[in-house]
């Protein structure tokens, strides 16, 4: 099975899962899904000040300027030369920006309310589904993983890939721990990010292949020819 076909199947599967989750949330008018209440109540009894401070620090990395800086950094890592770095950085930033625009549209369409503000351990605004921090950090981590794998083999980049994936998961879990999102919001953010990255992979496959190929070798210099002797 070709890579494009596998990505296409992944897009179909992720789109179906996200659509089903969105429908479940919408038909319940934003009410918690099965499991949401239990996962929301547990942190309320397990939030010592140190853990809350750590969760706030982690959650802060999933919003603001940092994800956009990291997206540009992903493009700079992926490119081989100055021209490719500029194009890759612009492309990675565009993927993140366009993804954010689509996510905001989905949030506005579903308009799911957040959990009760009395349970919050940090500030939050806007609608709840899908989680913006979860989607943003997962999109950014995906772009960085793509860049790392462009420049090195998976066997050599396992630690970096695992660290980036762990960061995205930690940001999403911090939103539930701090009480500002339902677990299904976070799941929706992760599904959205995976779907958007898969679509971007399909759309940019030719350019990604160009980044992977080696630059054409320079033409070898002609060897010095011995001086021609003058005939008498």
Rosetta constraint file for C-alpha pairs under 8 A:
AtomPair CA 1 CA 5 HARMONIC 6.46 0.50
AtomPair CA 1 CA 6 HARMONIC 6.75 0.50
AtomPair CA 2 CA 6 HARMONIC 6.34 0.50
AtomPair CA 3 CA 7 HARMONIC 6.16 0.50
AtomPair CA 4 CA 8 HARMONIC 6.06 0.50
AtomPair CA 4 CA 202 HARMONIC 6.69 0.50
AtomPair CA 5 CA 9 HARMONIC 6.21 0.50
AtomPair CA 6 CA 10 HARMONIC 6.20 0.50
AtomPair CA 7 CA 11 HARMONIC 6.16 0.50
AtomPair CA 7 CA 198 HARMONIC 6.30 0.50
AtomPair CA 7 CA 201 HARMONIC 7.66 0.50
AtomPair CA 7 CA 202 HARMONIC 6.85 0.50
AtomPair CA 8 CA 12 HARMONIC 6.38 0.50
AtomPair CA 8 CA 198 HARMONIC 7.91 0.50
AtomPair CA 8 CA 202 HARMONIC 7.43 0.50
AtomPair CA 9 CA 13 HARMONIC 6.19 0.50
AtomPair CA 10 CA 14 HARMONIC 6.00 0.50
AtomPair CA 10 CA 195 HARMONIC 7.85 0.50
AtomPair CA 10 CA 198 HARMONIC 7.17 0.50
AtomPair CA 11 CA 15 HARMONIC 5.91 0.50
AtomPair CA 11 CA 195 HARMONIC 5.81 0.50
AtomPair CA 11 CA 198 HARMONIC 6.00 0.50
AtomPair CA 11 CA 199 HARMONIC 6.65 0.50
AtomPair CA 12 CA 16 HARMONIC 6.17 0.50
AtomPair CA 13 CA 17 HARMONIC 6.30 0.50
AtomPair CA 14 CA 18 HARMONIC 6.06 0.50
AtomPair CA 14 CA 191 HARMONIC 6.43 0.50
AtomPair CA 14 CA 192 HARMONIC 7.91 0.50
AtomPair CA 14 CA 194 HARMONIC 7.26 0.50
AtomPair CA 14 CA 195 HARMONIC 5.59 0.50
AtomPair CA 15 CA 19 HARMONIC 5.94 0.50
AtomPair CA 15 CA 195 HARMONIC 6.49 0.50
AtomPair CA 16 CA 20 HARMONIC 6.11 0.50
AtomPair CA 17 CA 21 HARMONIC 6.17 0.50
AtomPair CA 17 CA 191 HARMONIC 7.53 0.50
AtomPair CA 18 CA 22 HARMONIC 6.00 0.50
AtomPair CA 18 CA 188 HARMONIC 6.48 0.50
AtomPair CA 18 CA 191 HARMONIC 5.99 0.50
AtomPair CA 18 CA 192 HARMONIC 6.75 0.50
AtomPair CA 19 CA 23 HARMONIC 6.11 0.50
AtomPair CA 20 CA 24 HARMONIC 6.20 0.50
AtomPair CA 21 CA 25 HARMONIC 6.26 0.50
AtomPair CA 21 CA 188 HARMONIC 7.09 0.50
AtomPair CA 22 CA 26 HARMONIC 6.07 0.50
AtomPair CA 22 CA 110 HARMONIC 7.62 0.50
AtomPair CA 22 CA 188 HARMONIC 7.71 0.50
AtomPair CA 23 CA 27 HARMONIC 5.99 0.50
AtomPair CA 24 CA 28 HARMONIC 6.32 0.50
AtomPair CA 24 CA 33 HARMONIC 7.85 0.50
AtomPair CA 25 CA 29 HARMONIC 6.37 0.50
AtomPair CA 25 CA 30 HARMONIC 5.28 0.50
AtomPair CA 25 CA 31 HARMONIC 7.04 0.50
AtomPair CA 25 CA 32 HARMONIC 7.83 0.50
AtomPair CA 25 CA 33 HARMONIC 7.22 0.50
AtomPair CA 25 CA 110 HARMONIC 7.79 0.50
AtomPair CA 25 CA 112 HARMONIC 7.68 0.50
AtomPair CA 26 CA 30 HARMONIC 5.99 0.50
AtomPair CA 26 CA 110 HARMONIC 6.08 0.50
AtomPair CA 26 CA 112 HARMONIC 7.76 0.50
AtomPair CA 28 CA 32 HARMONIC 7.94 0.50
AtomPair CA 29 CA 112 HARMONIC 7.10 0.50
AtomPair CA 30 CA 110 HARMONIC 7.93 0.50
AtomPair CA 30 CA 111 HARMONIC 7.65 0.50
AtomPair CA 30 CA 112 HARMONIC 4.64 0.50
AtomPair CA 30 CA 113 HARMONIC 6.21 0.50
AtomPair CA 32 CA 36 HARMONIC 5.47 0.50
AtomPair CA 32 CA 37 HARMONIC 6.48 0.50
AtomPair CA 32 CA 182 HARMONIC 7.11 0.50
AtomPair CA 33 CA 37 HARMONIC 7.71 0.50
AtomPair CA 33 CA 184 HARMONIC 7.06 0.50
AtomPair CA 35 CA 39 HARMONIC 6.22 0.50
AtomPair CA 35 CA 183 HARMONIC 7.90 0.50
AtomPair CA 36 CA 40 HARMONIC 6.01 0.50
AtomPair CA 36 CA 182 HARMONIC 5.66 0.50
AtomPair CA 36 CA 183 HARMONIC 5.55 0.50
AtomPair CA 36 CA 184 HARMONIC 6.63 0.50
AtomPair CA 37 CA 41 HARMONIC 6.05 0.50
AtomPair CA 37 CA 182 HARMONIC 7.75 0.50
AtomPair CA 38 CA 42 HARMONIC 6.32 0.50
AtomPair CA 39 CA 43 HARMONIC 7.41 0.50
AtomPair CA 39 CA 176 HARMONIC 7.54 0.50
AtomPair CA 39 CA 182 HARMONIC 7.82 0.50
AtomPair CA 39 CA 183 HARMONIC 6.78 0.50
AtomPair CA 40 CA 44 HARMONIC 7.31 0.50
AtomPair CA 40 CA 176 HARMONIC 6.45 0.50
AtomPair CA 40 CA 177 HARMONIC 7.35 0.50
AtomPair CA 40 CA 179 HARMONIC 6.45 0.50
AtomPair CA 40 CA 182 HARMONIC 6.59 0.50
AtomPair CA 40 CA 183 HARMONIC 7.45 0.50
AtomPair CA 41 CA 45 HARMONIC 7.31 0.50
AtomPair CA 42 CA 46 HARMONIC 6.64 0.50
AtomPair CA 43 CA 47 HARMONIC 5.91 0.50
AtomPair CA 43 CA 176 HARMONIC 7.94 0.50
AtomPair CA 43 CA 177 HARMONIC 5.41 0.50
AtomPair CA 43 CA 178 HARMONIC 7.52 0.50
AtomPair CA 43 CA 179 HARMONIC 7.61 0.50
AtomPair CA 44 CA 119 HARMONIC 7.17 0.50
AtomPair CA 44 CA 177 HARMONIC 7.95 0.50
AtomPair CA 44 CA 179 HARMONIC 7.75 0.50
AtomPair CA 47 CA 51 HARMONIC 6.11 0.50
AtomPair CA 47 CA 52 HARMONIC 5.96 0.50
AtomPair CA 48 CA 52 HARMONIC 6.30 0.50
AtomPair CA 49 CA 53 HARMONIC 6.15 0.50
AtomPair CA 50 CA 54 HARMONIC 6.30 0.50
AtomPair CA 51 CA 55 HARMONIC 6.09 0.50
AtomPair CA 52 CA 56 HARMONIC 6.09 0.50
AtomPair CA 52 CA 121 HARMONIC 7.25 0.50
AtomPair CA 52 CA 178 HARMONIC 7.20 0.50
AtomPair CA 53 CA 57 HARMONIC 6.24 0.50
AtomPair CA 54 CA 58 HARMONIC 6.19 0.50
AtomPair CA 55 CA 59 HARMONIC 5.99 0.50
AtomPair CA 55 CA 174 HARMONIC 5.32 0.50
AtomPair CA 55 CA 177 HARMONIC 7.47 0.50
AtomPair CA 55 CA 178 HARMONIC 7.14 0.50
AtomPair CA 56 CA 60 HARMONIC 6.08 0.50
AtomPair CA 56 CA 122 HARMONIC 7.07 0.50
AtomPair CA 56 CA 174 HARMONIC 7.42 0.50
AtomPair CA 56 CA 178 HARMONIC 7.72 0.50
AtomPair CA 57 CA 61 HARMONIC 6.98 0.50
AtomPair CA 58 CA 62 HARMONIC 7.47 0.50
AtomPair CA 58 CA 170 HARMONIC 7.04 0.50
AtomPair CA 58 CA 171 HARMONIC 5.80 0.50
AtomPair CA 58 CA 174 HARMONIC 6.98 0.50
AtomPair CA 59 CA 63 HARMONIC 7.66 0.50
AtomPair CA 59 CA 133 HARMONIC 7.20 0.50
AtomPair CA 59 CA 170 HARMONIC 7.94 0.50
AtomPair CA 59 CA 171 HARMONIC 5.02 0.50
AtomPair CA 59 CA 172 HARMONIC 7.70 0.50
AtomPair CA 59 CA 174 HARMONIC 5.88 0.50
AtomPair CA 59 CA 175 HARMONIC 6.81 0.50
AtomPair CA 60 CA 64 HARMONIC 7.74 0.50
AtomPair CA 61 CA 66 HARMONIC 6.58 0.50
AtomPair CA 61 CA 67 HARMONIC 7.41 0.50
AtomPair CA 61 CA 137 HARMONIC 7.73 0.50
AtomPair CA 61 CA 171 HARMONIC 7.52 0.50
AtomPair CA 62 CA 66 HARMONIC 7.60 0.50
AtomPair CA 62 CA 67 HARMONIC 6.62 0.50
AtomPair CA 62 CA 133 HARMONIC 4.89 0.50
AtomPair CA 62 CA 134 HARMONIC 7.04 0.50
AtomPair CA 62 CA 136 HARMONIC 6.14 0.50
AtomPair CA 62 CA 137 HARMONIC 4.94 0.50
AtomPair CA 62 CA 171 HARMONIC 6.28 0.50
AtomPair CA 63 CA 67 HARMONIC 6.49 0.50
AtomPair CA 63 CA 133 HARMONIC 5.92 0.50
AtomPair CA 63 CA 136 HARMONIC 6.96 0.50
AtomPair CA 63 CA 137 HARMONIC 7.61 0.50
AtomPair CA 64 CA 68 HARMONIC 7.97 0.50
AtomPair CA 65 CA 69 HARMONIC 6.35 0.50
AtomPair CA 66 CA 70 HARMONIC 6.15 0.50
AtomPair CA 67 CA 71 HARMONIC 6.11 0.50
AtomPair CA 67 CA 136 HARMONIC 7.09 0.50
AtomPair CA 67 CA 137 HARMONIC 6.83 0.50
AtomPair CA 67 CA 140 HARMONIC 5.88 0.50
AtomPair CA 68 CA 72 HARMONIC 6.34 0.50
AtomPair CA 68 CA 93 HARMONIC 6.54 0.50
AtomPair CA 68 CA 96 HARMONIC 7.41 0.50
AtomPair CA 68 CA 140 HARMONIC 7.77 0.50
AtomPair CA 69 CA 73 HARMONIC 6.18 0.50
AtomPair CA 70 CA 74 HARMONIC 6.12 0.50
AtomPair CA 70 CA 140 HARMONIC 6.77 0.50
AtomPair CA 70 CA 144 HARMONIC 7.42 0.50
AtomPair CA 71 CA 75 HARMONIC 6.64 0.50
AtomPair CA 71 CA 89 HARMONIC 7.07 0.50
AtomPair CA 71 CA 92 HARMONIC 5.63 0.50
AtomPair CA 71 CA 93 HARMONIC 5.50 0.50
AtomPair CA 71 CA 96 HARMONIC 7.25 0.50
AtomPair CA 71 CA 140 HARMONIC 5.88 0.50
AtomPair CA 71 CA 143 HARMONIC 6.40 0.50
AtomPair CA 71 CA 144 HARMONIC 6.95 0.50
AtomPair CA 72 CA 76 HARMONIC 6.40 0.50
AtomPair CA 72 CA 89 HARMONIC 4.60 0.50
AtomPair CA 72 CA 90 HARMONIC 6.97 0.50
AtomPair CA 72 CA 92 HARMONIC 6.33 0.50
AtomPair CA 72 CA 93 HARMONIC 5.80 0.50
AtomPair CA 73 CA 77 HARMONIC 6.20 0.50
AtomPair CA 73 CA 89 HARMONIC 6.82 0.50
AtomPair CA 73 CA 144 HARMONIC 7.82 0.50
AtomPair CA 74 CA 78 HARMONIC 6.22 0.50
AtomPair CA 74 CA 88 HARMONIC 7.91 0.50
AtomPair CA 74 CA 89 HARMONIC 6.69 0.50
AtomPair CA 74 CA 92 HARMONIC 6.98 0.50
AtomPair CA 74 CA 143 HARMONIC 6.09 0.50
AtomPair CA 74 CA 144 HARMONIC 4.88 0.50
AtomPair CA 74 CA 146 HARMONIC 7.81 0.50
AtomPair CA 74 CA 147 HARMONIC 5.33 0.50
AtomPair CA 74 CA 148 HARMONIC 7.83 0.50
AtomPair CA 75 CA 79 HARMONIC 6.29 0.50
AtomPair CA 75 CA 85 HARMONIC 5.84 0.50
AtomPair CA 75 CA 86 HARMONIC 7.35 0.50
AtomPair CA 75 CA 87 HARMONIC 7.56 0.50
AtomPair CA 75 CA 88 HARMONIC 4.29 0.50
AtomPair CA 75 CA 89 HARMONIC 3.63 0.50
AtomPair CA 75 CA 90 HARMONIC 7.20 0.50
AtomPair CA 75 CA 91 HARMONIC 7.30 0.50
AtomPair CA 75 CA 92 HARMONIC 5.82 0.50
AtomPair CA 75 CA 147 HARMONIC 6.69 0.50
AtomPair CA 76 CA 85 HARMONIC 4.66 0.50
AtomPair CA 76 CA 86 HARMONIC 7.02 0.50
AtomPair CA 76 CA 88 HARMONIC 6.66 0.50
AtomPair CA 76 CA 89 HARMONIC 5.62 0.50
AtomPair CA 77 CA 85 HARMONIC 7.25 0.50
AtomPair CA 77 CA 147 HARMONIC 5.84 0.50
AtomPair CA 77 CA 148 HARMONIC 7.11 0.50
AtomPair CA 77 CA 151 HARMONIC 7.47 0.50
AtomPair CA 78 CA 85 HARMONIC 6.70 0.50
AtomPair CA 78 CA 88 HARMONIC 6.66 0.50
AtomPair CA 78 CA 146 HARMONIC 7.94 0.50
AtomPair CA 78 CA 147 HARMONIC 4.62 0.50
AtomPair CA 78 CA 148 HARMONIC 7.07 0.50
AtomPair CA 78 CA 150 HARMONIC 5.94 0.50
AtomPair CA 78 CA 151 HARMONIC 6.34 0.50
AtomPair CA 78 CA 211 HARMONIC 7.17 0.50
AtomPair CA 79 CA 83 HARMONIC 7.78 0.50
AtomPair CA 79 CA 84 HARMONIC 4.64 0.50
AtomPair CA 79 CA 85 HARMONIC 4.05 0.50
AtomPair CA 79 CA 86 HARMONIC 7.66 0.50
AtomPair CA 79 CA 87 HARMONIC 7.95 0.50
AtomPair CA 79 CA 88 HARMONIC 6.13 0.50
AtomPair CA 79 CA 211 HARMONIC 6.42 0.50
AtomPair CA 80 CA 84 HARMONIC 6.05 0.50
AtomPair CA 80 CA 85 HARMONIC 6.55 0.50
AtomPair CA 80 CA 211 HARMONIC 7.06 0.50
AtomPair CA 81 CA 85 HARMONIC 5.99 0.50
AtomPair CA 82 CA 86 HARMONIC 6.27 0.50
AtomPair CA 83 CA 87 HARMONIC 6.42 0.50
AtomPair CA 84 CA 88 HARMONIC 5.90 0.50
AtomPair CA 84 CA 211 HARMONIC 7.52 0.50
AtomPair CA 85 CA 89 HARMONIC 5.87 0.50
AtomPair CA 86 CA 90 HARMONIC 6.17 0.50
AtomPair CA 87 CA 91 HARMONIC 6.04 0.50
AtomPair CA 88 CA 92 HARMONIC 6.04 0.50
AtomPair CA 89 CA 93 HARMONIC 6.13 0.50
AtomPair CA 90 CA 94 HARMONIC 6.06 0.50
AtomPair CA 91 CA 95 HARMONIC 6.22 0.50
AtomPair CA 92 CA 96 HARMONIC 6.45 0.50
AtomPair CA 92 CA 143 HARMONIC 6.73 0.50
AtomPair CA 93 CA 97 HARMONIC 6.11 0.50
AtomPair CA 94 CA 98 HARMONIC 5.85 0.50
AtomPair CA 95 CA 99 HARMONIC 5.95 0.50
AtomPair CA 95 CA 197 HARMONIC 7.90 0.50
AtomPair CA 95 CA 200 HARMONIC 6.91 0.50
AtomPair CA 96 CA 100 HARMONIC 6.16 0.50
AtomPair CA 96 CA 136 HARMONIC 7.67 0.50
AtomPair CA 96 CA 139 HARMONIC 6.65 0.50
AtomPair CA 96 CA 140 HARMONIC 7.23 0.50
AtomPair CA 97 CA 101 HARMONIC 6.35 0.50
AtomPair CA 98 CA 102 HARMONIC 6.35 0.50
AtomPair CA 99 CA 103 HARMONIC 6.07 0.50
AtomPair CA 99 CA 193 HARMONIC 7.85 0.50
AtomPair CA 99 CA 196 HARMONIC 6.59 0.50
AtomPair CA 100 CA 104 HARMONIC 6.12 0.50
AtomPair CA 100 CA 136 HARMONIC 7.45 0.50
AtomPair CA 101 CA 105 HARMONIC 6.41 0.50
AtomPair CA 102 CA 106 HARMONIC 6.33 0.50
AtomPair CA 103 CA 107 HARMONIC 6.14 0.50
AtomPair CA 103 CA 130 HARMONIC 7.42 0.50
AtomPair CA 103 CA 132 HARMONIC 7.68 0.50
AtomPair CA 103 CA 192 HARMONIC 7.76 0.50
AtomPair CA 104 CA 108 HARMONIC 6.15 0.50
AtomPair CA 105 CA 109 HARMONIC 6.16 0.50
AtomPair CA 106 CA 110 HARMONIC 6.21 0.50
AtomPair CA 106 CA 129 HARMONIC 7.89 0.50
AtomPair CA 106 CA 130 HARMONIC 7.65 0.50
AtomPair CA 107 CA 111 HARMONIC 5.67 0.50
AtomPair CA 107 CA 112 HARMONIC 7.45 0.50
AtomPair CA 107 CA 127 HARMONIC 6.12 0.50
AtomPair CA 107 CA 128 HARMONIC 7.11 0.50
AtomPair CA 107 CA 129 HARMONIC 5.56 0.50
AtomPair CA 107 CA 130 HARMONIC 6.25 0.50
AtomPair CA 108 CA 127 HARMONIC 7.11 0.50
AtomPair CA 110 CA 129 HARMONIC 6.99 0.50
AtomPair CA 111 CA 127 HARMONIC 5.51 0.50
AtomPair CA 111 CA 128 HARMONIC 7.20 0.50
AtomPair CA 111 CA 129 HARMONIC 7.21 0.50
AtomPair CA 112 CA 127 HARMONIC 5.56 0.50
AtomPair CA 112 CA 128 HARMONIC 5.29 0.50
AtomPair CA 112 CA 129 HARMONIC 5.76 0.50
AtomPair CA 113 CA 127 HARMONIC 5.65 0.50
AtomPair CA 113 CA 128 HARMONIC 5.64 0.50
AtomPair CA 114 CA 127 HARMONIC 6.48 0.50
AtomPair CA 114 CA 128 HARMONIC 5.05 0.50
AtomPair CA 114 CA 180 HARMONIC 6.32 0.50
AtomPair CA 114 CA 181 HARMONIC 5.98 0.50
AtomPair CA 114 CA 182 HARMONIC 7.39 0.50
AtomPair CA 115 CA 119 HARMONIC 7.35 0.50
AtomPair CA 115 CA 179 HARMONIC 6.93 0.50
AtomPair CA 115 CA 180 HARMONIC 6.10 0.50
AtomPair CA 115 CA 181 HARMONIC 6.32 0.50
AtomPair CA 115 CA 182 HARMONIC 6.90 0.50
AtomPair CA 116 CA 120 HARMONIC 7.39 0.50
AtomPair CA 117 CA 180 HARMONIC 7.47 0.50
AtomPair CA 119 CA 178 HARMONIC 7.94 0.50
AtomPair CA 119 CA 179 HARMONIC 5.63 0.50
AtomPair CA 119 CA 180 HARMONIC 7.63 0.50
AtomPair CA 120 CA 178 HARMONIC 5.82 0.50
AtomPair CA 120 CA 179 HARMONIC 4.70 0.50
AtomPair CA 120 CA 180 HARMONIC 5.52 0.50
AtomPair CA 121 CA 178 HARMONIC 4.92 0.50
AtomPair CA 121 CA 179 HARMONIC 6.37 0.50
AtomPair CA 121 CA 180 HARMONIC 7.69 0.50
AtomPair CA 122 CA 178 HARMONIC 6.34 0.50
AtomPair CA 122 CA 179 HARMONIC 8.00 0.50
AtomPair CA 122 CA 180 HARMONIC 7.48 0.50
AtomPair CA 123 CA 180 HARMONIC 7.87 0.50
AtomPair CA 124 CA 180 HARMONIC 6.58 0.50
AtomPair CA 128 CA 181 HARMONIC 6.21 0.50
AtomPair CA 128 CA 182 HARMONIC 7.77 0.50
AtomPair CA 128 CA 185 HARMONIC 6.35 0.50
AtomPair CA 129 CA 184 HARMONIC 7.93 0.50
AtomPair CA 129 CA 185 HARMONIC 4.80 0.50
AtomPair CA 129 CA 186 HARMONIC 7.86 0.50
AtomPair CA 129 CA 188 HARMONIC 6.83 0.50
AtomPair CA 129 CA 189 HARMONIC 7.54 0.50
AtomPair CA 130 CA 135 HARMONIC 7.45 0.50
AtomPair CA 130 CA 184 HARMONIC 7.98 0.50
AtomPair CA 130 CA 185 HARMONIC 4.68 0.50
AtomPair CA 130 CA 186 HARMONIC 6.42 0.50
AtomPair CA 130 CA 187 HARMONIC 7.67 0.50
AtomPair CA 130 CA 188 HARMONIC 4.89 0.50
AtomPair CA 130 CA 189 HARMONIC 4.72 0.50
AtomPair CA 130 CA 192 HARMONIC 7.78 0.50
AtomPair CA 131 CA 135 HARMONIC 6.19 0.50
AtomPair CA 131 CA 172 HARMONIC 7.83 0.50
AtomPair CA 131 CA 181 HARMONIC 6.97 0.50
AtomPair CA 131 CA 185 HARMONIC 5.01 0.50
AtomPair CA 131 CA 186 HARMONIC 5.12 0.50
AtomPair CA 131 CA 188 HARMONIC 6.83 0.50
AtomPair CA 131 CA 189 HARMONIC 4.96 0.50
AtomPair CA 132 CA 136 HARMONIC 5.91 0.50
AtomPair CA 132 CA 189 HARMONIC 6.57 0.50
AtomPair CA 133 CA 137 HARMONIC 6.02 0.50
AtomPair CA 133 CA 171 HARMONIC 6.83 0.50
AtomPair CA 133 CA 172 HARMONIC 6.68 0.50
AtomPair CA 133 CA 175 HARMONIC 7.71 0.50
AtomPair CA 133 CA 189 HARMONIC 7.86 0.50
AtomPair CA 134 CA 138 HARMONIC 6.08 0.50
AtomPair CA 134 CA 168 HARMONIC 6.84 0.50
AtomPair CA 134 CA 169 HARMONIC 7.68 0.50
AtomPair CA 134 CA 171 HARMONIC 6.11 0.50
AtomPair CA 134 CA 172 HARMONIC 4.48 0.50
AtomPair CA 134 CA 175 HARMONIC 7.89 0.50
AtomPair CA 134 CA 186 HARMONIC 5.76 0.50
AtomPair CA 134 CA 189 HARMONIC 5.20 0.50
AtomPair CA 134 CA 190 HARMONIC 6.19 0.50
AtomPair CA 135 CA 139 HARMONIC 6.02 0.50
AtomPair CA 135 CA 186 HARMONIC 7.77 0.50
AtomPair CA 135 CA 189 HARMONIC 4.23 0.50
AtomPair CA 135 CA 190 HARMONIC 5.50 0.50
AtomPair CA 135 CA 192 HARMONIC 6.57 0.50
AtomPair CA 135 CA 193 HARMONIC 5.23 0.50
AtomPair CA 136 CA 140 HARMONIC 6.14 0.50
AtomPair CA 136 CA 193 HARMONIC 7.44 0.50
AtomPair CA 137 CA 141 HARMONIC 5.96 0.50
AtomPair CA 137 CA 167 HARMONIC 7.72 0.50
AtomPair CA 137 CA 168 HARMONIC 5.12 0.50
AtomPair CA 137 CA 171 HARMONIC 6.90 0.50
AtomPair CA 138 CA 142 HARMONIC 5.97 0.50
AtomPair CA 138 CA 165 HARMONIC 7.63 0.50
AtomPair CA 138 CA 168 HARMONIC 5.00 0.50
AtomPair CA 138 CA 169 HARMONIC 7.68 0.50
AtomPair CA 138 CA 190 HARMONIC 6.37 0.50
AtomPair CA 138 CA 193 HARMONIC 5.89 0.50
AtomPair CA 138 CA 194 HARMONIC 7.64 0.50
AtomPair CA 139 CA 143 HARMONIC 6.28 0.50
AtomPair CA 139 CA 193 HARMONIC 5.23 0.50
AtomPair CA 139 CA 194 HARMONIC 7.44 0.50
AtomPair CA 139 CA 196 HARMONIC 7.92 0.50
AtomPair CA 139 CA 197 HARMONIC 6.86 0.50
AtomPair CA 140 CA 144 HARMONIC 6.29 0.50
AtomPair CA 141 CA 145 HARMONIC 6.06 0.50
AtomPair CA 141 CA 164 HARMONIC 5.42 0.50
AtomPair CA 141 CA 165 HARMONIC 6.39 0.50
AtomPair CA 141 CA 167 HARMONIC 7.68 0.50
AtomPair CA 141 CA 168 HARMONIC 6.35 0.50
AtomPair CA 142 CA 146 HARMONIC 6.10 0.50
AtomPair CA 142 CA 164 HARMONIC 8.00 0.50
AtomPair CA 142 CA 165 HARMONIC 7.91 0.50
AtomPair CA 142 CA 197 HARMONIC 7.06 0.50
AtomPair CA 143 CA 147 HARMONIC 6.28 0.50
AtomPair CA 143 CA 197 HARMONIC 7.90 0.50
AtomPair CA 144 CA 148 HARMONIC 6.16 0.50
AtomPair CA 144 CA 164 HARMONIC 7.63 0.50
AtomPair CA 145 CA 149 HARMONIC 6.11 0.50
AtomPair CA 145 CA 160 HARMONIC 7.76 0.50
AtomPair CA 145 CA 161 HARMONIC 5.71 0.50
AtomPair CA 145 CA 164 HARMONIC 7.09 0.50
AtomPair CA 146 CA 150 HARMONIC 6.16 0.50
AtomPair CA 147 CA 151 HARMONIC 6.57 0.50
AtomPair CA 148 CA 152 HARMONIC 6.15 0.50
AtomPair CA 148 CA 157 HARMONIC 7.02 0.50
AtomPair CA 148 CA 160 HARMONIC 7.86 0.50
AtomPair CA 148 CA 161 HARMONIC 7.79 0.50
AtomPair CA 149 CA 153 HARMONIC 5.91 0.50
AtomPair CA 149 CA 154 HARMONIC 6.21 0.50
AtomPair CA 149 CA 157 HARMONIC 7.09 0.50
AtomPair CA 150 CA 211 HARMONIC 7.39 0.50
AtomPair CA 150 CA 212 HARMONIC 6.24 0.50
AtomPair CA 151 CA 212 HARMONIC 7.76 0.50
AtomPair CA 152 CA 156 HARMONIC 6.53 0.50
AtomPair CA 152 CA 157 HARMONIC 6.57 0.50
AtomPair CA 153 CA 157 HARMONIC 6.28 0.50
AtomPair CA 154 CA 158 HARMONIC 5.69 0.50
AtomPair CA 157 CA 161 HARMONIC 6.11 0.50
AtomPair CA 158 CA 162 HARMONIC 6.01 0.50
AtomPair CA 159 CA 163 HARMONIC 6.04 0.50
AtomPair CA 160 CA 164 HARMONIC 6.19 0.50
AtomPair CA 161 CA 165 HARMONIC 6.18 0.50
AtomPair CA 162 CA 166 HARMONIC 5.98 0.50
AtomPair CA 163 CA 167 HARMONIC 6.19 0.50
AtomPair CA 164 CA 168 HARMONIC 6.47 0.50
AtomPair CA 165 CA 169 HARMONIC 6.29 0.50
AtomPair CA 166 CA 170 HARMONIC 5.99 0.50
AtomPair CA 167 CA 171 HARMONIC 6.24 0.50
AtomPair CA 168 CA 172 HARMONIC 6.42 0.50
AtomPair CA 169 CA 173 HARMONIC 6.18 0.50
AtomPair CA 170 CA 174 HARMONIC 6.00 0.50
AtomPair CA 171 CA 175 HARMONIC 6.71 0.50
AtomPair CA 172 CA 176 HARMONIC 7.15 0.50
AtomPair CA 172 CA 186 HARMONIC 5.69 0.50
AtomPair CA 173 CA 177 HARMONIC 6.19 0.50
AtomPair CA 173 CA 186 HARMONIC 7.49 0.50
AtomPair CA 174 CA 178 HARMONIC 5.94 0.50
AtomPair CA 175 CA 179 HARMONIC 6.35 0.50
AtomPair CA 175 CA 180 HARMONIC 5.78 0.50
AtomPair CA 175 CA 181 HARMONIC 5.63 0.50
AtomPair CA 175 CA 186 HARMONIC 7.62 0.50
AtomPair CA 176 CA 180 HARMONIC 6.25 0.50
AtomPair CA 176 CA 181 HARMONIC 5.19 0.50
AtomPair CA 176 CA 182 HARMONIC 5.99 0.50
AtomPair CA 176 CA 183 HARMONIC 5.99 0.50
AtomPair CA 176 CA 186 HARMONIC 7.71 0.50
AtomPair CA 181 CA 185 HARMONIC 6.10 0.50
AtomPair CA 181 CA 186 HARMONIC 7.13 0.50
AtomPair CA 182 CA 186 HARMONIC 6.87 0.50
AtomPair CA 183 CA 187 HARMONIC 6.32 0.50
AtomPair CA 184 CA 188 HARMONIC 6.01 0.50
AtomPair CA 185 CA 189 HARMONIC 6.26 0.50
AtomPair CA 186 CA 190 HARMONIC 6.30 0.50
AtomPair CA 187 CA 191 HARMONIC 6.18 0.50
AtomPair CA 188 CA 192 HARMONIC 6.03 0.50
AtomPair CA 189 CA 193 HARMONIC 6.18 0.50
AtomPair CA 190 CA 194 HARMONIC 6.16 0.50
AtomPair CA 191 CA 195 HARMONIC 6.08 0.50
AtomPair CA 192 CA 196 HARMONIC 6.08 0.50
AtomPair CA 193 CA 197 HARMONIC 6.06 0.50
AtomPair CA 194 CA 198 HARMONIC 6.14 0.50
AtomPair CA 195 CA 199 HARMONIC 6.24 0.50
AtomPair CA 196 CA 200 HARMONIC 6.15 0.50
AtomPair CA 197 CA 201 HARMONIC 6.11 0.50
AtomPair CA 198 CA 202 HARMONIC 6.37 0.50
AtomPair CA 199 CA 203 HARMONIC 6.25 0.50
AtomPair CA 200 CA 204 HARMONIC 5.99 0.50
AtomPair CA 201 CA 205 HARMONIC 5.68 0.50
AtomPair CA 204 CA 208 HARMONIC 6.18 0.50
AtomPair CA 205 CA 209 HARMONIC 6.23 0.50
AtomPair CA 206 CA 210 HARMONIC 6.43 0.50
AtomPair CA 207 CA 211 HARMONIC 6.42 0.50
AtomPair CA 208 CA 212 HARMONIC 6.45 0.50
AtomPair CA 209 CA 213 HARMONIC 6.39 0.50
